[in-house]
Amino acid sequence: MKPYKMILTTMLLLPLACQAQAEQRLTLPNREQLSAERVLQVMQDSEGYLWYATEGGGLCRDDGRQVLVLRSDADHPDLLGGNNVACIAEAGHRILIGSFHGAYMLDKHDYSISRLAEVDDKRVDDIVVAANGHWWLTANKKVYEYGDDGRLLQTYDTGDKYINRLHEDSSHRIWATEWDGGLLTLEGGKFVAAPWPLDVAPTDMRDDAATSGALLIGTVGSGVVRYRRSGGTVEQTEPRDSICMSRVSTDLQGRLLVADGMGNCYVLSDRPQPSWIRGTVLSKSEADSVSAAYGLSARPTALAYGQSGDLWFSTGKDIRRMSQGKEEVMLGDTGDVSAMAFSTDGTLWLATIYGTVMTYKDGRLSNDEYASNEFGDGVTQLEVDSLGRLVLVSDRYIRLYDPVRRTLRQQSREQSGVYCIEMQETKPGQRWSQPEQPVVERMPAWMWWATGVLLAVLAVLIAYIRQLQHQRKRFLAAMTQKETATEQPAESQPAEQQPQQDTLKGEWLQEAIAKVEAHLGDDGYSVEQLAADMCMSRMTFYRRIQSATGQKPTEFIRTIRLRRAAELLREGRKSITEISYATGFSSVSYFSRCFRTMYGVPPTQYVT
């Protein structure tokens, strides 16, 4: 079977199935911020960062708060040989990158990227870092072995066999799978064929933790089989039609990070609550995962575990407790709680999307006005440390609050530069530190010239921004008039206005708006789907929308969603959490950021 046929088969059949049927499928954090829909591999490095190899979006790094994207652009067209990254691996302070056009090394010290020249421009299908620190790469019909210092040690020619996966077993033996459906192993410095009794192709492999001397091998069409390394026999471990995985890795907590053959990625865990859920605003998919795992009667907006292990959660209207399969309402009418956590003394701390902070203990609920935010900034994360201090995070600040000493420290997340702590006088006229005296110097002549050039560039940028704003206003005007038709004949209009009005009131633009409005509640409705619904290619659709509205397609969709959200806010019949889900936003915090950017105020202050 040719390699390209094998790729199509793997994509259609969803290529290693779950070992435990009790494992839950959980959404990865910040999944919606990735630069591409299709993920070919996901990995967590030793520092805790999540790395994504994407098709078309380059390499993405998630630090838990935001996603950093490394990809080719107009200024760096050959950064990764293109933006199709097939596989990744960690080797010390390096991230090894296999792309469709060569192999690369990323140094995590300075994030510089260098190319492995020996692999040339070939597609790299897999990278494995062995126990001795050596790197193993497969590209085309060759396997490359590198030392831990990045020097090429040996190249293994596999003849006419295309290799797609590599694996080092517990006895430090290297295995490889073929595109055409076979198994190879490294013996005597050569890759030789290993017994493979099946007539289907293997897709991925890993050691069987439950059986010594065996591998679990995923196949195309036959589920997962247990392969005995000594005799080369196989046993069926899952049904032949079971869902399989094309790439699997393990995170720092021992859970499986999965990328399947359709470009999806997720976590498999027997613990329904991943670590990133505690104390943070839940996205829609995360809330649905927890709700299904515990059998909750309503979708939670925040979670906390009590000292006895029972689950406390907010529904957006009240606080409930799930204990031993029984659910009961503990607090009524608490509003949109966005984060909650227990302190060591059993106090339940609650924070809302309006910035209010509350405590609940011994059956009594009270507001903590000192910790609450008077500007209405919603709290997106709440944690309590071992000393009972609170860490409160919003889109604009981070606060450290000590409820015993009644002290509060705050640092802005919007301003760049160096931060400092203000020092208070212990006695009149005596301070802990004195500010430095400013030194006045004359600015040299070259700086005057540089300032003039910068001002000229700034003027050009301002003119360009104003042009984009003008195009955006035309687009918004078209949306508000989409239900009305012009009564003035085209012949009577000035010649210079006719092209503009034709663009604004063209049937294709109104149809595009209608398509987005028909999928408002679908947070997965993408630019690709909209372009397909309009019977256009992505590039054609991009050019027409950019020309007509001054916006990118993603901004075009987001604007329509936010305008509908503003209408729902004015109606006042739904909570902000419900509105964010109803207009296609996967999390309340992301909705609030987008809303503030467009309207200048957070949703909580829009109708006040």
C-alpha positions, 0 to 999 in steps of 0.5 A, spaced: 500 500 500 502 506 498 504 511 503 498 516 501 493 511 501 495 509 508 494 516 510 487 516 507 485 510 510 488 512 517 484 518 517 478 515 515 478 509 520 480 513 526 487 509 528 490 504 540 484 504 544 482 505 551 485 500 556 480 501 561 473 502 559 472 507 566 476 512 563 473 519 562 474 523 555 476 530 558 477 536 554 484 539 554 485 547 557 485 552 552 484 548 546 480 553 542 486 558 542 490 553 538 492 556 531 489 550 527 483 545 528 487 538 526 492 536 532 497 530 530 500 530 537 500 533 544 505 532 549 506 535 556 514 536 557 518 536 564 516 543 566 509 542 565 507 546 558 503 542 553 505 542 546 501 541 540 503 539 533 498 541 528 497 540 521 497 547 518 498 551 524 505 550 526 507 548 533 503 551 539 505 551 547 500 552 552 502 555 559 495 554 562 493 561 561 495 562 553 497 559 547 504 561 544 504 559 536 511 558 532 509 557 525 512 560 518 510 567 516 511 572 511 518 574 514 520 567 516 517 562 511 522 556 512 521 557 520 519 549 520 519 548 513 512 550 513 506 549 518 505 542 518 508 539 524 507 531 524 510 529 531 514 532 537 518 529 543 522 532 549 530 531 549 533 535 555 532 542 554 530 541 547 523 540 543 525 535 537 520 537 531 518 533 525 515 536 520 512 534 513 519 538 510 524 536 515 526 535 522 528 541 527 530 543 534 527 548 539 532 550 544 527 552 550 532 557 553 532 562 548 527 559 543 531 559 537 530 553 532 535 550 528 534 544 522 537 537 522 541 538 515 541 530 515 534 529 514 534 534 508 527 536 506 523 529 508 517 528 512 518 526 519 513 521 521 515 519 528 521 521 533 522 517 540 527 519 545 530 513 548 532 511 555 540 513 554 538 519 551 539 518 543 534 520 538 530 516 533 527 519 527 524 516 522 523 519 515 521 516 508 525 509 508 530 511 513 531 511 521 536 516 524 539 515 530 542 521 534 546 522 540 544 526 546 548 532 543 545 532 537 550 529 533 548 524 527 551 517 530 548 512 524 543 511 519 539 505 518 536 503 511 530 499 511 530 498 504 523 499 500 519 499 507 516 506 509 516 506 517 511 510 520 512 509 528 518 507 533 518 505 540 523 503 545 520 497 549 522 496 557 528 492 555 531 498 551 529 494 544 527 499 538 521 497 534 518 500 528 511 499 524 510 499 516 506 503 512 504 497 508 502 492 514 508 489 518 513 490 524 520 491 524 525 490 530 533 492 530 537 486 531 545 486 529 545 494 527 539 492 522 532 493 522 529 486 520 522 483 520 518 481 526 513 476 526 506 479 524 501 474 523 495 479 522 494 482 515 492 489 517 497 495 519 499 497 526 498 504 527 501 505 534 504 501 540 506 502 547 508 497 553 503 493 556 503 495 563 499 489 565 503 483 562 510 482 562 514 482 555 508 484 551 506 490 547 499 493 546 499 495 538 493 499 535 491 496 528 487 499 522 480 495 522 482 490 528 482 494 534 488 493 539 492 487 540 496 484 545 503 482 542 508 477 545 515 479 543 518 472 545 513 468 540 510 474 536 503 471 537 497 476 538 491 476 542 485 481 541 484 485 547 478 490 544 473 489 539 475 490 532 470 496 531 473 500 538 475 507 537 483 507 536 488 512 537 494 514 532 498 517 537 498 517 545 503 520 550 503 520 558 502 527 562 506 528 568 500 525 572 500 519 569 494 520 564 493 519 557 494 525 552 491 522 545 491 525 538 486 521 534 486 519 526 481 525 525 485 531 528 482 531 535 485 531 541 483 530 549 485 526 555 483 520 558 483 519 565 479 515 571 479 521 575 473 525 572 476 532 575 483 534 571 487 539 575 486 545 571 479 545 573 479 546 580 478 553 582 477 556 575 472 558 570 469 551 567 468 551 559 462 548 556 466 542 554 469 541 561 463 542 565 459 537 560 465 532 562 464 533 569 456 533 569 456 526 565 461 523 570 458 525 576 451 525 574 449 532 576 442 535 574 445 541 572 451 544 568 456 546 573 460 553 572 465 552 578 467 546 582 470 545 589 472 538 593 470 538 601 474 535 606 470 529 606 471 528 598 464 530 597 463 535 590 460 542 591 458 545 585 455 552 582 449 551 577 449 559 576 443 560 580 445 556 587 450 552 590 449 544 591 453 538 594 453 531 591 455 526 596 454 519 596 450 519 589 445 524 593 445 531 590 442 537 595 441 544 594 446 548 600 445 555 598 440 558 594 440 565 589 448 565 589 448 568 582 453 567 577 459 563 581 465 563 577 470 560 582 470 556 588 475 553 593 475 550 600 480 553 605 484 548 610 479 550 616 473 548 612 471 555 609 468 555 602 470 561 598 466 563 592 467 568 587 462 571 582 463 574 575 461 580 578 467 581 582 464 579 589 467 574 594 463 571 599 465 566 604 460 560 607 461 557 614 457 554 619 451 555 615 452 562 614 454 566 607 457 573 608 460 578 603 468 579 604 467 587 601 475 588 602 477 582 597 471 584 592 472 588 586 468 594 586 469 595 578 466 589 577 471 585 574 469 577 574 474 573 578 476 567 573 480 563 578 480 562 585 486 558 589 487 558 597 494 556 599 496 552 606 496 559 610 489 560 608 491 566 603 487 567 597 489 568 590 484 571 586 485 572 578 481 576 573 482 578 566 486 585 569 489 583 575 492 578 580 490 579 588 493 576 594 489 576 600 490 575 607 483 574 610 486 574 617 491 580 617 486 583 612 492 585 607 491 585 600 496 586 594 495 587 587 498 586 580 496 589 574 496 584 568 494 589 562 500 593 563 507 591 561 514 593 564 517 593 571 512 592 577 514 595 584 511 594 591 509 601 594 512 602 601 508 605 607 511 610 612 513 606 619 513 613 622 512 620 620 518 622 615 521 615 615 520 610 609 523 603 608 526 606 602 527 612 598 526 613 591 532 615 586 533 622 584 532 623 577 537 625 572 536 630 567 540 629 560 540 632 554 537 627 548 543 626 543 541 629 535 540 621 533 535 620 537 531 626 535 531 623 528 529 616 530 523 620 534 521 623 527 521 617 524 517 613 529 512 619 529 512 618 521 511 611 522 505 612 527 502 617 523 501 611 517 499 606 522 493 611 525 491 612 518 491 605 516 487 603 523 482 609 521 481 606 515 479 599 518 475 602 523 471 605 517 470 599 514 468 596 520 463 601 521 460 600 514 460 592 516 456 594 522 451 598 518 450 593 513 448 588 519 443 593 522 440 594 515 440 587 513 432 586 513 431 592 509 431 593 502 433 600 499 428 604 495 432 608 491 433 606 484 440 604 483 440 609 477 438 615 481 444 614 486 451 617 485 456 613 481 461 613 486 456 610 492 453 605 487 459 600 488 460 601 496 452 599 496 453 593 492 458 591 496 454 592 503 448 590 500 450 584 496 446 578 497 452 573 499 454 578 505 447 577 507 447 570 506 454 569 510 451 573 516 445 568 516 449 562 516 453 565 522 446 566 526 444 559 524 449 556 528 450 561 534 450 556 539 455 551 535 462 553 538 465 549 533 462 553 527 469 555 524 471 559 518 472 553 514 465 551 515 462 558 513 466 558 507 464 551 505 456 553 506 458 559 502 460 555 496 467 558 496 474 556 498 477 559 504 482 564 501 476 567 496 471 568 502 477 571 506 478 576 501 471 578 500 470 579 507 476 583 508 474 587 502 467 588 504 467 589 512 475 590 514 475 584 518 478 577 518 473 571 517 474 570 525 473 577 527 466 577 522 463 571 526 465 573 533 462 580 531 455 577 529 456 573 536 457 579 540 452 583 537 447 577 539 450 577 546 448 584 547 441 583 545 440 578 550 443 582 555 439 588 554 433 583 554 435 581 561 432 574 561 438 569 561 444 569 565 451 571 563 453 564 563 447 562 559 448 567 554 456 566 553 454 558 551 448 560 547 452 565 542 457 560 541 463 561 546 466 555 550 468 559 556 465 565 560 472 568 561 473 568 553 466 571 552 468 577 557 474 578 554 471 579 547 465 583 549 470 588 553 474 589 547 468 590 542 464 594 547 469 597 552 465 594 558 465 587 561 458 584 560 456 585 567 456 593 566 453 593 559 446 594 561 447 598 568 
